[in-house]
Amino acid sequence: MSVDFYVAVPADQWPTLAAVEQCASRKGYPIKVRRFPVLDAQKVVTDGASVAVDGNDAYLEGQLSPSSLSAEEVRWINERLAASTAPFRISDRHALMSIHVRRSTELRAASYVIASLVVCFGGYGFEPQGNAHGRADFAKALIEGAALLKGP
């Protein structure tokens, strides 16, 4: 299993680790954010996020950058969004985070992190394999899927 996610957040609203943690806690998401990338206006940050979900550690491999430094990915995502008639487009005002997961624990952790970025920080999520995208409804679907992955 391998799943890719993208989330575009207004760059001026990119959260700190503490802010993501507070959002997840308020929403009742069962995660503890241990490391979270810091947006750098000058480069692509390749340190992913480290998250514990239900006491299990998960490393969320990915990248974070101002959208202007990820022009190829932005163009590809915007083309996919246009084909689906979605009104949203990633602009130069956004930070773009990609997350690549391979295991169910990572998928579960990523779902909560992305949902947090969407609901608390004005993000727009995109999952290309299923061509799923959006805001509140997308976040809700991620959380529902994460609940189904919970172990015994």
Number of C-alpha atoms within 10 A of each C-alpha: 7 10 15 17 21 24 25 29 24 20 20 11 14 21 20 14 16 13 16 22 21 16 19 22 14 11 14 10 21 14 21 22 21 15 17 19 20 16 21 13 14 10 13 17 17 14 16 20 22 20 25 19 20 15 10 12 17 22 21 24 18 19 20 25 24 25 25 19 17 18 13 11 15 20 15 11 19 18 13 16 21 13 9 12 9 12 9 13 17 20 17 16 14 22 26 30 25 22 22 19 21 13 13 16 23 23 25 25 30 29 23 26 26 27 29 25 26 23 19 18 20 17 27 26 26 23 18 15 10 8 11 15 22 20 18 16 14 20 24 17 16 20 22 12 14 19 14 9 13 12 8 3
